[in-house]
Amino acid sequence: MAKRNLRPVEEADIPHIKAIAEAAALFPGDMLDDMIAPYFARTRRDIWFVCTLDESPVGFGFCEPERMTDGAWNLLAIGVLPEHQGAGFGGEMMAYLEKRLGDQGERILLVETMSTPAFARTRAFYQKNGYAEEARIRDFYEPGADKVVFWKRVSDR
């Protein structure tokens, strides 16, 4: 049986994360080096993690603390290779991140997405994982594409 694991990102994971980001249409892979550099330089408190299947990354996530808040974090990216979507990896990654943040004494996790039909599955995923729609900013991305903000408490602090 294939072995699943969740762990912090290592530098050797970078090519895999680039491939996942491209395949899941999250962002161009060539943006990753600048995005992840502060994590490896330890200049920010970002959290980067991967989900592996038989030690090969099939998903990743990235979040950072919200500026000027006490214990609020924002999930900026989460993705799974298309051939592994729907197999529970996303839910496992959310649970891993929520536990990690809760264990650190953080309070809430926010997630932003779009209101368009193309993101219906994404919105359903967050709702299925216990996130409540907290805010909606109309026409944020473009006309007819609202920003939808989901919210979940990760600790009782």
C-alpha angles and dihedrals in degrees: 000000000000115000120230123201138173120208144145116285119267125200090252088064095064097092090048092049090050090053092047092048091052096043093048091045092236099132139323110288092230089069092064100081093061093041096052100036095090090053093058092040088052090226094130137031095244119148118220120177140167135213111217134198111202087346094304115114113246097165142017142189137201130193138163137194116269110249118250094013135109110235101341118132133185124215103220100178139010124166143163128197107265093241089059099043115118093029096102099263094119093052091047090051092050091049091048092051094044091051092047092050092044092050088053089054095250116151114210142012122212127198126190126203141150131274096222123115090251088067098045091105090050092052091047090051092056093045091049088053094054102266119142123212101248103171143006125198109199119230091357099145096029136321108312094011109102125189108241117200120201124197137199133172111231099182140015094240 
